[in-house]
C-alpha cells in the first residue's frame, strides 16, 4: 500500500481541514465497466438501456456514453469532460454502470479536501467508513457481475465486463457532490456482437432474476475466474464453481420428487426396483456421479458434448491436484467457462 506524505497530498491541490469542520454525507458507489464483446445495433437511435433495479438501493444501466448512463442512474454526469476521460482510461463503449447507495449518512471530520468545478474532492476519506459499500462489494458484487456476464453473453460470443473505474461519491446536506476515486483497468483483444435496446433491457432484467441463486459462496470461484489473468488459476476458478454448483444443485434433488419418474419400473417389481434405484441415487457421492444426475434431471439444456467436456476437464483438474504439470495451452479454460455459463442459463445465440 502506498502512503503519500502531507507535502505530496497538498501538492496535488488538497487542503487539510480541521476536525471541527464536519460534513454530513450520504455515500454511494458507481462501478464502471467497459463491455467487451457487445455493441449497440447501428440503428439504435437512443443508445442507452432502461434503469434496472437489482435490489434495494442498487441499480444498473448500459449506455454508449458513460455520462448518459450516470445521468439515468444518479441524475448527474460521471465526468465533466467525457472525451478526455475516455482517452485517459483508454476505455471503449458501451459502458455498464452499477450504482449502490448506503442507507445511512456519515460524518467527515476534517481531512484533505479540495473544491473544483462545483464538487468537493477528498483524499483517503473515511478509511474505516463506508462499511455498507465494502460489504456490498464483498458479498453482492460477485453475484451481480456473474449474473450480468451470464445474461449479456451468448455461448458463441461471450461478453466481458472490464473494470474501468470505481467511484465512491457522496452528497452533502447542501446538495454538493463529493468524490473519492479509485481506478483499475486492463486490456485485451475482442470481437463484439450487436444487441438491440430490447435485448439489452431483457438481459439486465434476466440478471435480476438470477441473483437469488448467486450467493457469495456459490459464485465466488466463477467471479475469481473472471478477474484472474493466470490461466491455471482461471481454470481452477471456473472448475471449482462447477464443483460447488453441482454439489449444491444435487442436494436440492430428491428421489421421490425429481428422480423416480425417469425410471420405467415394471409394476410387478415396483417396490424392490424403486428401492434399488433410490439407493443408487442416494449413494452418489462423487462429483462425476452428481454431475450426471444434475445433467439428467436439473439442467435441461446440458447435452452429451457438455458431459464429455466436463469429464475431460475433471481429468485435467485431477492431474493438477496430483501435482502433475499441465501446459497452459492444454488447459480447457474456455470450455469450462462456457459450460459454467451454459449451466447458469447463457443462450447459444
Residue, then its C-alpha position, 0 to 999 in steps of 0.5 A: x500500500x502506498x502512503x503519500x506524505x502531507x507535502x505530496x497530498x497538498x501538492x496535488x491541490x488538497x487542503x487539510x481541514x480541521x476536525x471541527x469542520x464536519x460534513x454530513x454525507x450520504x455515500x454511494x458507489x458507481x462501478x464502471x465497466x467497459x463491455x467487451x464483446x457487445x455493441x449497440x445495433x447501428x440503428x439504435x437511435x437512443x443508445x442507452x438501456x432502461x434503469x434496472x433495479x437489482x435490489x434495494x438501493x442498487x441499480x444498473x444501466x448500459x449506455x454508449x456514453x458513460x455520462x448518459x448512463x450516470x445521468x439515468x442512474x444518479x441524475x448527474x454526469x460521471x465526468x465533466x469532460x467525457x472525451x478526455x476521460x475516455x482517452x485517459x482510461x483508454x476505455x471503449x463503449x458501451x459502458x455498464x454502470x452499477x450504482x449502490x447507495x448506503x442507507x445511512x449518512x456519515x460524518x467527515x471530520x476534517x481531512x484533505x479536501x479540495x473544491x473544483x468545478x462545483x464538487x468537493x474532492x477528498x483524499x483517503x476519506x473515511x478509511x474505516x467508513x463506508x462499511x455498507x459499500x465494502x460489504x456490498x462489494x464483498x458479498x453482492x458484487x460477485x453475484x451481480x457481475x456473474x449474473x450480468x456476464x451470464x445474461x449479456x453473453x451468448x455461448x458463441x460470443x461471450x461478453x466481458x465486463x472490464x473494470x474501468x473505474x470505481x467511484x465512491x461519491x457522496x452528497x452533502x446536506x447542501x446538495x454538493x457532490x463529493x468524490x473519492x476515486x479509485x481506478x483499475x483497468x486492463x486490456x485485451x483483444x475482442x470481437x463484439x456482437x450487436x444487441x438491440x435496446x430490447x435485448x439489452x433491457x431483457x438481459x439486465x432484467x434476466x440478471x435480476x432474476x438470477x441473483x437469488x441463486x448467486x450467493x457469495x459462496x456459490x459464485x465466488x470461484x466463477x467471479x475469481x475466474x473472471x478477474x484472474x489473468x493466470x490461466x491455471x488459476x482461471x481454470x481452477x476458478x471456473x472448475x471449482x464453481x462447477x464443483x460447488x454448483x453441482x454439489x449444491x444443485x444435487x442436494x436440492x434433488x430428491x428421489x421421490x420428487x425429481x428422480x423416480x419418474x425417469x425410471x420405467x419400473x415394471x409394476x410387478x417389481x415396483x417396490x424392490x426396483x424403486x428401492x434399488x434405484x433410490x439407493x443408487x441415487x442416494x449413494x452418489x457421492x462423487x462429483x462425476x456421479x452428481x454431475x450426471x444426475x444434475x445433467x439428467x434431471x436439473x439442467x435441461x439444456x446440458x447435452x452429451x458434448x457438455x458431459x464429455x467436456x466436463x469429464x475431460x476437464x475433471x481429468x485435467x483438474x485431477x492431474x493438477x491436484x496430483x501435482x502433475x504439470x499441465x501446459x497452459x495451452x492444454x488447459x480447457x479454460x474456455x470450455x469450462x467457462x462456457x459450460x459454467x455459463x451454459x449451466x447458469x442459463x447463457x443462450x447459444x445465440 
